[in-house]
Amino acid sequence: MKQKFETIIKHLTGAAESDESPVEIQIPAQFRPGEEESTAISRNLNAAFLIALSGETHPLYSRADNYLRNFEAHPSWEIIVRFYREGLELIHSEISNRCYDDEHFGKDLTALYSWLINPENLRKKQETIEKISRLFFPEGVSLSENREENINALREKRKVNISKLNPDPITDPAKEILFTSNILITIPPASKGINDLPLSSSLKRMLDQIAGEEQLYWYDHPIPVGVSPEQNEVLYGLAELDKAVEFEKQSGTMDGNAVVTCLLSVSVTHEGLQGIVKEYLEHELKKEKKIRHLEVYLFTEADSIRLIEEILVPAAQRYTDIQDFSRLYEVIGVDGEYGRHYSFLKAIAAFWQVFISREIKGTFKIDLDQVFPQKELVEQSGSSAFEHFRTPLWGAEGIDNEGNKVELGMIAGALVNQKDIGKSLFTPDVPFPEKEIKGDELIFFSALPQALSTEAEMMTRYTDGLFDGKNQCIQRIHVTGGTSGILVDSLRKYQPFTPTFIGRAEDQSYILSVLFEGNQNKLRYVHKAGLIMQHDKEAFAWEAIKMSATGKLIGDYIRILMFSYYVKALPWSFEKTKDIIDPFTGCFVSRIPLTVVYLRFALKAASFFNESSDEKKQQGFEFLQSGIRRLHETIRKLTKEPNPLIEQFRKEKQAWNIYYEVLASVETEIKRSDAFALELQEKAKSLVETCKINFE
């Protein structure tokens, strides 16, 4: 099979400059060893890797192999060469193992090989693309055809017949829901001089030092310190949430004196920002004079450590037999990959219910670049934002399409892009792609299953006999970070979490930790038709999005690796898990993740070098430099034997068990009016009060 696979790669990328290539990039033309600029060397190394992956029958194989060897000991290039040379071994090993374990994969590989070696077939573009997808990206095969049929089939797969509506639903969202969101902070862009920012001289001095630190975490569009108020996502999101609450009051759907609680986690990209972020945000928020209907709390990493040391550890020492608390520090906090703060923003609702307010029954996360379009919600969905939360579907029980009992303790809404809301509130934020796919998209093209899932799951309306929202509904697998929530009773019962190693799609990963947990009902998301938020990120955060574009691309590749290894680490069948989470969430769970990621990365880099502009070529150089460093570290960590995520998942699950056990113990003692428990409760309230923002 090795020879057949090498032949496939050779035909994909072109054996000679004159060959037609399905990916529409002539890799041989990019291999020009005589050029010695840094950008040219990067291009050559990337091309040499793809040529070497094509095997010894490639006419440029010997030259490419020698080129890689010549730079192997070069201090500026050794990491890149090591990444590629290790990749050659990892890919061949993975393909060999897959063929041995799965005869269908072997047949697909042979079928693609036989197709590509016939020159006549390369003119049959659509058939060629489908055969390539069948091998590398089977989740996307035929999804662009018979769209309505595919949409209806997925809706049928997600169908739940309701056996019991929630007898005690949310009735007063302002009192009963803890709203949460995350703030992501980074250093100012290099194009902005720190001295020109509207900050205190002490903050500027500290920023100068922090800018020299190595970046630890990459986020989609973090807020740069010193950004103008017009582009500050925090100010924008809170002001819009405040307007949404005001709308409810004016409409008579909420008590005029109600105040909505909003808790914000604050995560940073550089370690040094931890020391200044709270001062900076408090200063910016206090300048915002329009917030009248919200109580806002900021939780930094330091605050989460205080929560552990001042509340949880003393409670555990007093009321449980737990001796080791170190794992609490690993999972409870807000700095790190996306998974860490996402789990915190869910789990904090249980803490809030025990220590702060018994009235809290659920939590709902929004993103601060999203707003409730109240006028359109009322006109087109029949309910305001907060009226949607009162649905008895949230917390209902039912039977899924395979006869499993499910508890709909989680809720998920949908998104509409700001530019599309004029058409309809129910315009999918991810439409079906109409462009021809090329380059790395032949290996992996998530936009297609994402569009299908968006239409089938998020856009379902309970207006016909199939799904009336009373007897039948849709369960959601595809959810977004904003517009999702969980009832506290379900949170404490099932204890779902996103592992700290998940750096992207933390929202879709959350349910995986408990997907088949429990002997009775399985925890699931209910789709709330019409609960739609307007996504405004491009309207004001374009600069932050541009800054983080390369990091987001690399994060997408890491997502494939982490999801693929994570699903293998879960204590239930890989096949069973993948079957339920396909097509979109599941498309990132690959049976050949290393092969897919290496090919995606190399072909994407080649696409940058294929452009005529120097700016794009420079982008390719930077993409290679930063991407390989992150990918190499992740791949080395994951390819240890056995799968390291198995033990990591076990430890984190145990840590969350400790957290919820401590909360249950303290709750019992508070009800008994135990003096120590009441004292802890007062300390918790005092701690939370220090996190509150005073807008006066």
Residue pairs with C-beta under 8 A, 6 or more apart in sequence:
1 95
1 96
1 99
1 106
1 109
1 110
2 55
2 92
2 95
2 96
3 55
4 109
4 110
4 113
5 92
5 95
5 109
5 113
6 53
6 54
6 55
6 57
6 58
7 54
7 55
7 57
7 113
7 116
7 117
8 109
8 112
8 113
8 116
8 135
9 50
9 53
9 54
9 55
9 599
10 54
10 55
10 57
10 58
11 21
11 22
11 116
11 117
11 122
12 21
12 22
12 23
12 116
12 132
12 442
13 21
13 23
13 25
13 26
13 27
13 28
13 50
13 51
13 54
13 603
14 20
14 21
14 25
14 26
14 27
14 28
14 29
15 28
15 54
15 58
15 59
16 28
16 59
17 26
17 28
17 29
19 26
19 28
20 122
21 27
22 116
22 122
22 125
22 128
22 129
22 132
22 442
23 438
23 439
23 440
23 442
23 603
24 438
24 439
25 439
25 603
25 606
25 607
25 610
27 47
27 50
27 51
27 606
28 47
28 51
28 60
30 43
30 44
30 46
30 47
30 606
30 609
30 610
31 44
31 47
31 48
31 51
31 60
31 63
31 64
31 67
32 40
32 43
32 44
33 44
33 63
33 67
35 41
35 44
38 621
39 609
39 617
39 618
39 620
39 621
41 71
41 77
42 80
42 605
42 609
42 620
42 621
42 624
42 625
43 605
43 606
43 609
43 617
43 620
44 67
45 67
45 68
45 71
45 77
45 80
45 81
45 84
45 624
46 84
46 602
46 605
46 606
46 609
46 624
47 64
47 606
47 609
48 64
48 65
48 67
48 68
48 84
49 64
49 68
49 84
49 87
49 88
49 602
50 602
50 603
50 606
51 58
51 60
51 61
51 64
52 61
52 64
52 65
52 68
52 84
52 88
53 87
53 88
53 91
54 61
55 61
56 62
58 64
68 81
68 84
68 85
71 77
71 78
71 80
71 81
72 78
72 81
72 82
72 85
74 81
79 628
79 629
79 632
80 624
80 625
80 628
82 632
83 628
83 631
83 632
86 632
86 635
86 636
87 594
87 598
90 594
90 598
90 635
90 639
91 594
91 595
91 598
94 592
94 593
94 594
94 595
95 109
95 592
95 595
98 105
98 106
98 591
98 592
99 105
99 106
99 109
102 591
105 135
105 591
105 592
108 131
108 134
108 135
108 138
109 135
111 131
111 134
112 131
112 132
112 134
112 135
115 121
115 127
115 128
115 131
116 122
116 128
121 127
121 128
122 128
129 437
129 442
130 141
130 142
132 442
132 443
133 140
133 141
133 442
133 445
134 141
136 442
136 443
136 444
136 592
136 595
136 596
136 599
137 443
137 444
137 445
137 587
137 596
139 449
139 582
139 583
139 586
139 587
140 445
140 446
140 448
140 449
140 583
140 587
142 150
143 150
143 448
143 449
143 452
143 583
144 432
144 448
147 432
147 452
147 455
150 452
150 456
151 452
151 455
151 456
152 456
154 452
154 453
154 456
154 457
154 583
155 456
155 457
155 460
155 466
155 467
155 474
156 401
157 401
158 401
158 456
158 457
158 474
158 475
158 476
158 477
158 527
159 400
159 401
159 466
159 467
159 472
159 473
159 474
159 475
160 398
160 399
160 400
160 401
160 406
160 408
160 472
160 473
160 474
160 475
160 524
160 526
161 398
161 399
161 471
161 472
162 393
162 396
162 397
162 398
162 470
162 471
162 472
162 473
163 397
163 398
163 399
163 405
164 396
164 397
164 398
165 392
165 393
165 396
165 470
166 392
166 393
166 394
166 395
166 396
167 392
168 395
169 390
169 391
169 392
169 394
169 395
170 176
170 177
170 361
170 362
170 389
170 390
170 391
170 394
171 390
172 255
172 258
172 359
173 254
173 260
173 386
173 389
173 390
174 245
174 248
174 254
174 255
174 258
174 259
174 260
174 386
175 258
175 357
175 359
176 359
176 360
176 361
176 362
177 260
177 360
177 361
177 362
177 363
177 364
177 389
177 485
178 261
178 263
178 348
178 349
178 352
178 360
178 362
178 363
178 364
179 241
179 260
179 261
179 262
179 263
179 363
179 364
179 365
179 366
180 262
180 263
180 264
180 265
180 345
180 346
180 348
180 349
180 363
180 364
180 365
180 366
181 237
181 262
181 263
181 264
181 265
181 345
181 365
181 366
181 367
181 368
181 482
182 264
182 265
182 266
182 267
182 334
182 341
182 342
182 345
182 365
182 367
182 481
183 223
183 233
183 234
183 264
183 265
183 266
183 267
183 281
183 298
183 368
184 219
184 220
184 221
184 222
184 223
184 267
184 268
184 269
185 222
185 223
185 224
185 225
185 266
185 267
185 268
185 269
185 273
185 277
185 280
185 281
186 219
186 222
186 223
186 224
186 225
186 268
186 269
186 270
186 273
186 544
186 547
187 207
187 210
187 211
187 224
187 225
187 269
187 270
187 273
188 194
188 197
188 207
188 211
188 224
188 225
188 226
188 227
189 224
189 543
189 547
192 224
192 226
194 204
194 207
194 208
194 211
194 226
195 204
197 204
197 207
197 225
197 226
198 226
199 207
199 225
199 226
199 280
203 225
203 276
203 279
203 280
206 272
206 275
206 276
207 225
207 226
207 276
209 272
210 270
210 272
210 273
210 276
213 270
213 271
213 272
214 270
215 269
215 270
216 269
216 270
216 271
217 267
217 268
217 269
217 335
217 336
217 337
217 503
218 269
218 503
218 548
218 551
218 552
218 554
218 555
218 630
219 267
219 269
219 338
219 548
219 551
220 545
220 548
220 552
220 555
221 233
221 369
221 537
221 541
221 544
221 545
221 547
221 548
222 269
222 544
222 547
222 548
223 232
223 233
223 234
223 541
223 544
224 543
224 544
224 547
225 273
225 276
225 277
225 280
227 543
227 544
229 235
229 284
229 287
230 540
231 540
231 541
231 543
231 544
232 284
233 368
233 369
233 537
233 540
233 541
233 544
234 264
234 281
234 284
234 285
234 368
235 284
235 285
235 288
236 368
236 369
236 536
236 540
237 366
237 367
237 368
237 369
237 370
237 371
238 262
238 285
238 288
238 291
238 294
238 296
238 368
239 288
239 290
239 291
240 371
240 372
241 260
241 262
241 294
241 366
241 371
241 372
242 290
242 291
242 292
242 293
242 294
243 371
243 374
244 371
244 372
244 374
244 385
244 386
245 254
245 258
245 260
245 293
245 294
245 386
246 292
246 293
247 372
247 374
247 384
248 254
248 374
248 384
248 385
248 386
249 255
249 256
249 258
249 293
251 378
251 384
253 384
253 386
253 387
254 386
258 293
259 293
259 294
259 295
260 293
260 294
260 295
261 294
261 295
261 297
261 357
262 294
262 295
262 296
262 297
263 296
263 297
263 299
263 345
263 348
263 352
264 296
264 297
264 298
264 299
265 299
265 300
265 334
265 341
265 344
265 345
266 277
266 278
266 281
266 298
266 299
266 300
266 334
267 334
267 335
267 336
267 340
267 341
268 274
268 277
268 335
274 300
274 301
274 302
274 335
277 300
278 298
278 300
278 302
281 298
282 298
282 693
285 291
285 296
285 298
285 693
285 695
286 693
286 694
286 695
288 695
289 695
291 695
292 695
295 692
296 692
296 693
296 695
297 688
297 691
297 692
297 693
298 691
298 693
299 334
299 344
299 348
299 691
300 334
301 333
301 334
301 335
303 687
303 690
303 691
304 332
304 333
304 334
304 344
305 329
305 333
306 687
307 332
307 351
307 684
307 687
308 325
308 328
308 329
308 332
310 683
310 687
311 355
311 680
311 683
311 684
311 687
312 325
312 328
312 332
312 659
312 662
313 325
313 328
314 680
315 662
315 665
315 666
315 677
315 680
316 322
316 325
316 658
316 662
316 665
318 676
319 662
319 665
319 666
319 669
319 677
320 661
320 662
320 665
322 658
322 661
322 662
325 658
327 651
327 652
327 654
327 655
327 658
328 655
328 658
328 659
330 500
330 651
330 652
330 655
331 340
331 343
331 497
331 500
331 652
331 655
331 656
331 659
332 344
332 347
332 655
332 659
333 340
333 341
333 344
334 340
334 341
334 344
335 341
336 500
337 500
337 501
337 502
337 503
337 506
338 481
338 498
338 502
338 503
338 504
338 506
339 497
339 498
339 499
339 500
339 501
339 502
339 503
339 506
339 509
340 498
340 500
342 365
342 481
342 498
342 506
342 507
342 510
343 497
343 498
343 500
343 506
343 510
343 656
345 363
345 365
346 363
346 365
346 486
346 491
346 496
346 497
346 510
347 491
347 497
347 656
347 659
348 363
349 360
349 362
349 363
349 486
349 488
349 491
350 488
350 491
350 492
350 660
350 663
351 663
351 684
352 360
353 360
353 361
353 488
354 663
354 666
354 667
354 670
355 666
355 680
355 681
355 684
355 685
355 688
356 684
356 685
356 688
360 488
361 487
361 488
361 489
362 389
362 394
362 411
362 485
362 486
362 487
362 488
363 485
363 486
363 488
363 491
364 389
364 411
364 483
364 484
364 485
365 481
365 482
365 483
365 484
365 485
366 482
366 483
366 533
367 480
367 481
367 482
369 535
369 536
369 537
369 540
369 541
370 415
370 482
370 483
370 533
370 534
370 535
370 536
371 533
371 534
371 536
372 384
372 385
372 533
372 534
373 416
373 421
373 425
373 532
373 533
373 534
374 384
374 385
376 421
376 425
376 534
377 383
377 384
377 385
377 388
377 425
377 530
377 532
378 384
380 424
380 425
380 426
380 530
381 388
381 425
381 529
381 530
381 531
381 532
382 530
383 530
385 531
388 413
388 528
388 530
388 531
389 411
389 531
391 411
391 469
391 526
391 528
393 408
393 411
393 469
393 473
393 526
393 528
394 408
394 409
394 411
394 485
394 487
394 526
394 528
395 407
395 408
395 409
395 487
395 489
395 490
396 407
396 408
396 473
396 526
397 405
397 406
397 407
397 408
397 521
398 405
398 406
398 408
398 473
399 405
399 406
400 406
400 475
400 522
400 524
404 522
405 520
405 521
405 522
406 475
406 521
406 522
406 523
406 524
407 490
407 521
407 522
407 523
407 524
408 473
408 475
408 524
408 525
408 526
409 486
409 487
409 489
409 490
409 491
409 493
409 494
409 523
409 524
410 484
410 485
410 486
410 487
410 490
410 511
410 523
410 524
410 525
410 526
411 484
411 485
411 486
411 525
411 526
411 528
411 531
412 458
412 476
412 479
412 480
412 483
412 484
412 485
412 525
412 526
412 527
412 528
413 483
413 484
413 528
413 531
413 532
413 533
414 429
414 454
414 458
414 459
414 480
414 483
414 531
414 532
414 533
415 429
415 458
415 480
415 482
415 483
415 532
415 533
415 534
415 535
416 424
416 425
416 426
416 427
416 428
416 429
416 532
416 533
416 534
416 535
417 427
417 429
417 534
417 535
417 538
418 534
418 535
418 536
418 538
418 539
419 538
420 427
420 429
421 427
421 534
425 530
425 532
426 459
426 461
426 532
428 451
428 454
428 455
428 458
428 459
429 454
429 535
430 447
430 450
430 451
430 454
431 451
432 448
432 451
432 452
432 455
433 445
433 447
433 448
433 451
437 445
439 603
439 604
439 606
439 607
440 599
440 600
440 601
440 603
440 604
440 607
443 596
443 599
443 600
443 603
444 560
444 587
444 596
444 600
446 556
446 584
446 587
446 588
449 582
449 583
449 584
449 587
450 478
450 584
452 583
452 584
453 477
453 478
453 583
453 584
453 585
454 478
457 474
457 476
457 477
457 478
457 527
458 476
458 478
458 527
460 467
460 474
460 527
460 529
461 467
461 529
461 530
462 468
462 469
462 470
462 473
462 529
466 472
467 473
467 474
469 529
473 526
473 527
474 526
474 527
475 524
475 525
475 526
475 527
476 524
476 525
476 526
476 527
477 508
477 511
477 525
477 580
477 581
477 584
477 585
478 508
478 584
478 585
479 507
479 508
479 510
479 511
479 525
480 507
481 506
481 507
482 533
483 531
483 532
483 533
484 507
484 525
486 496
490 523
492 660
492 663
492 664
493 523
494 514
494 517
494 518
494 523
495 514
495 653
495 656
495 657
495 660
496 510
496 511
496 513
496 514
496 523
497 510
497 513
497 652
497 653
497 656
498 506
498 507
498 509
498 510
498 513
499 509
499 513
499 566
499 645
499 648
499 649
499 652
500 652
501 562
501 566
501 645
501 648
502 509
502 562
502 563
502 566
503 555
503 558
503 559
503 562
504 555
504 556
504 558
504 559
504 562
505 559
505 563
505 585
505 588
508 581
508 585
509 563
509 566
511 523
511 524
511 525
512 566
512 567
512 570
512 577
512 581
513 570
513 649
513 653
514 522
514 523
515 522
515 570
515 572
515 577
515 580
515 581
516 522
516 572
516 576
516 577
517 523
537 545
538 545
550 619
550 622
550 623
550 626
550 627
551 626
553 604
553 623
553 627
554 623
554 626
554 627
554 630
554 631
557 597
557 600
557 601
557 627
557 631
558 630
558 631
558 634
559 588
560 588
560 590
560 593
560 596
560 597
560 600
561 593
561 594
561 597
561 631
561 634
561 635
561 638
562 634
562 638
562 645
563 585
563 588
563 589
564 588
564 589
564 590
564 591
564 593
565 593
565 638
565 643
565 645
566 645
566 649
567 574
567 577
567 578
567 589
568 574
568 643
568 645
568 646
569 643
569 645
569 646
569 648
569 649
570 577
570 649
577 589
578 586
578 589
579 586
580 586
581 589
590 596
594 635
594 639
597 631
597 635
601 627
601 631
604 623
605 620
605 623
605 624
605 627
607 620
608 616
608 617
608 619
608 620
608 623
609 616
609 617
609 620
611 617
611 620
637 644
638 644
638 645
666 677
666 680
666 681
669 676
669 677
670 677
670 678
670 681
